[in-house]
Amino acid sequence: MTQKDITFVADFLTEHFNEAPELYNRKGKYFNVERVGQYLKDEDEDLVSPPNTEGNQWFNFLKNSTHLKESPLLFPYYPEKSLHFVKRQMERVIDQCLQKPADVIGKSVHQAVSMSLYKTSQSEDSTPQLFKLPFLWNDKTSNIHYVLFTILENSISKIYILRRHTDTSRSVSNGILAVEFGNFLNNSINESSDSRCYSCLDAHFYDDETVTVVLKESVEQEGKERVLAQLPLS
């Protein structure tokens, strides 16, 4: 350690661990604790060195505001408590606020259809992420929900379109289909399909009738790596 390090530690001890006789009756706390560490203790006891809020603009503003002083929208302040105590209080209030919506929404949701997209191994640790880039779109004109997604591994050149009617009792023709890009941009029939194969980097609905996709060429060449295409749903 350098002399500077020793001086720094000595100053810290001098400042924060002086004897404090007024604290002798506090459960063995005979010294002023470090002012930051006291906020991080996971206990409900009052802080040994609570903050001085005198002159705080926010507290003065609340004190002088007739409407905000007792407002139920403001979370109460506990100047004598640690952050752990405040965190538990806030979590309790948030849980209470979310419980009723969770019950109502949970009871209204039910499974309309189930379809198997792919199979994975039993071990979760070795399971790769195969489902990628889901994008949702709601066509309010025809009352149809769309989901665009890709499945990695053997079908990187395909994008899947899943569609369901907003009225779960009604079905939609071609509920799920795949669009394969492959080598459809080849200039001639003589071009090798391996050299001009495309995979989908991203896909979004442009409007109710058009899908915008960003394609990547499998064999990258300068100036030809990316293609932006708009495809009509029809």
C-alpha positions in Angstrom: 0.0 0.0 0.0 1.1 3.5 -0.7 1.2 6.3 1.9 -1.8 7.8 0.0 -3.8 4.6 0.5 -3.0 4.5 4.2 -4.0 8.2 4.6 -7.3 7.6 2.7 -8.2 4.7 5.0 -7.2 6.6 8.1 -9.3 9.6 7.1 -12.3 7.3 6.5 -12.0 5.6 9.9 -11.5 9.0 11.6 -14.6 10.5 9.9 -17.0 7.5 10.3 -16.0 5.6 13.3 -15.5 8.1 16.1 -17.0 7.1 19.4 -20.6 8.2 19.8 -21.7 8.0 23.5 -25.3 9.0 22.5 -25.5 5.7 20.6 -24.3 3.4 23.5 -27.9 2.3 24.2 -28.5 1.2 20.6 -28.0 -2.6 20.4 -24.2 -2.5 20.4 -23.9 0.2 17.7 -21.3 2.3 19.4 -19.9 4.0 16.3 -21.3 6.1 13.5 -21.8 3.7 10.6 -20.7 4.6 7.1 -23.5 6.8 5.7 -24.0 4.9 2.4 -23.9 1.3 3.9 -26.7 2.0 6.3 -29.2 2.4 3.5 -28.3 -1.1 2.1 -28.9 -3.1 5.3 -31.8 -5.5 4.9 -33.5 -4.6 8.2 -36.5 -2.7 9.5 -34.7 -0.7 12.2 -34.3 3.0 11.9 -31.2 4.5 10.3 -28.4 5.4 12.7 -27.6 8.5 10.7 -30.8 9.6 8.9 -30.4 12.2 6.1 -31.0 15.9 6.7 -33.9 16.9 4.5 -33.8 20.6 5.5 -33.8 22.8 2.5 -34.8 20.0 0.1 -36.8 21.6 -2.7 -39.1 18.6 -3.2 -40.0 18.3 0.5 -40.6 22.1 0.7 -42.8 21.9 -2.5 -44.9 19.1 -1.0 -45.2 20.9 2.4 -46.5 24.0 0.8 -48.9 22.3 -1.6 -52.4 21.8 -0.2 -53.4 19.3 -2.9 -50.2 17.1 -3.0 -49.6 17.0 0.8 -52.1 14.2 1.4 -52.3 12.9 -2.2 -52.7 9.0 -2.4 -50.8 9.1 -5.7 -47.5 10.0 -4.0 -45.6 7.2 -2.5 -44.9 8.0 1.2 -41.4 8.9 2.2 -39.6 7.1 5.1 -36.5 9.2 6.0 -35.6 7.0 8.9 -35.7 3.7 7.0 -33.2 1.8 4.7 -33.8 1.3 0.9 -34.6 -2.4 1.6 -37.5 -1.3 3.8 -38.8 1.1 1.2 -38.3 -1.5 -1.6 -40.5 -4.0 0.3 -43.2 -1.4 0.9 -43.2 -0.4 -2.7 -43.4 -4.1 -3.9 -46.3 -4.7 -1.6 -48.2 -1.7 -3.0 -47.4 -2.7 -6.6 -48.5 -6.3 -6.0 -51.7 -5.1 -4.6 -52.4 -2.8 -7.6 -51.6 -5.6 -10.1 -53.5 -8.4 -8.4 -57.0 -7.4 -9.5 -56.1 -6.9 -13.2 -54.2 -10.2 -13.2 -57.2 -12.1 -11.9 -59.6 -10.5 -14.4 -57.3 -10.9 -17.4 -56.3 -14.4 -16.3 -59.8 -15.6 -16.2 -60.7 -14.2 -19.6 -57.7 -15.8 -21.5 -58.1 -19.3 -22.9 -56.3 -21.3 -25.5 -57.9 -21.1 -28.9 -55.6 -23.4 -30.8 -52.4 -25.3 -30.4 -49.9 -26.2 -33.2 -46.5 -27.8 -33.0 -43.8 -25.8 -34.7 -40.7 -27.9 -33.9 -39.3 -30.4 -31.5 -36.3 -29.9 -29.2 -34.3 -32.2 -26.9 -35.4 -32.9 -23.4 -32.5 -31.0 -21.9 -33.2 -27.3 -21.6 -29.5 -26.5 -21.3 -28.8 -27.8 -24.8 -31.9 -26.3 -26.4 -31.0 -23.5 -28.9 -33.3 -20.6 -29.5 -35.1 -21.5 -32.6 -38.1 -19.1 -32.5 -37.0 -15.7 -33.7 -38.3 -12.2 -34.6 -42.0 -12.5 -33.8 -43.8 -9.4 -35.1 -47.5 -8.9 -34.3 -50.0 -7.1 -36.5 -53.8 -6.5 -36.2 -55.7 -6.0 -39.4 -58.8 -4.1 -38.0 -60.5 -4.1 -41.4 -60.7 -7.9 -41.7 -60.4 -8.6 -37.9 -57.4 -10.8 -38.3 -54.3 -11.1 -36.1 -51.0 -11.8 -37.8 -47.7 -13.1 -36.4 -44.5 -13.1 -38.5 -41.7 -15.2 -37.3 -38.7 -17.4 -38.4 -37.5 -20.7 -37.2 -33.7 -21.1 -37.2 -31.8 -24.2 -38.1 -33.1 -25.9 -41.3 -35.4 -23.2 -42.5 -33.4 -19.9 -42.4 -34.6 -19.0 -45.8 -38.3 -19.1 -44.8 -40.5 -16.7 -43.0 -43.7 -18.0 -41.4 -47.0 -16.1 -41.3 -49.6 -17.2 -38.7 -53.0 -15.6 -38.8 -56.1 -16.0 -36.6 -59.4 -14.3 -36.6 -60.1 -12.0 -33.6 -63.3 -14.0 -33.1 -61.8 -17.2 -31.8 -64.9 -19.1 -32.9 -64.1 -18.4 -36.5 -61.3 -20.0 -38.5 -59.1 -18.5 -41.3 -58.0 -20.4 -44.4 -54.2 -21.0 -44.5 -53.9 -20.3 -40.8 -50.2 -20.8 -41.0 -48.0 -20.7 -44.1 -44.3 -20.3 -45.0 -42.7 -18.1 -47.6 -39.4 -19.3 -48.9 -37.1 -16.7 -50.5 -34.4 -19.1 -51.7 -33.0 -17.9 -55.0 -36.0 -16.1 -56.4 -33.8 -13.0 -57.2 -31.6 -14.9 -59.6 -31.0 -13.1 -62.9 -31.0 -16.2 -65.0 -31.9 -19.9 -64.7 -28.2 -20.8 -65.1 -27.1 -19.1 -61.9 -26.2 -21.5 -59.1 -28.9 -21.7 -56.4 -26.3 -22.1 -53.7 -24.6 -18.7 -54.6 -27.8 -16.7 -54.5 -29.7 -18.0 -51.5 -31.4 -15.5 -49.1 -32.3 -15.6 -45.4 -34.6 -13.2 -43.6 -33.0 -10.8 -41.1 -36.1 -8.9 -40.2 -39.8 -8.6 -41.2 -42.6 -6.2 -40.3 -46.0 -5.4 -41.7 -45.9 -2.2 -43.7 -49.7 -2.0 -43.8 -52.6 -4.4 -43.9 -51.7 -5.7 -47.3 -47.9 -5.5 -47.5 -45.0 -7.1 -45.6 -41.5 -5.5 -45.6 -38.5 -7.8 -45.2 -34.8 -7.4 -45.0 -33.0 -10.3 -46.7 -29.4 -11.3 -46.4 -27.5 -13.1 -49.1 -25.9 -16.4 -47.8 -22.8 -15.8 -49.9 -22.0 -12.2 -49.3 -20.6 -10.1 -52.1 -19.7 -6.4 -52.0 -22.8 -4.3 -52.6 -25.1 -7.3 -52.7 -25.3 -8.4 -49.1 -28.7 -7.0 -48.2 -32.0 -6.7 -50.0 -35.1 -4.6 -48.8 -38.2 -6.1 -50.3 -41.9 -5.4 -50.0 -44.2 -8.4 -50.5 -48.0 -8.2 -51.0 -49.8 -10.6 -48.7 -51.9 -11.8 -51.7 
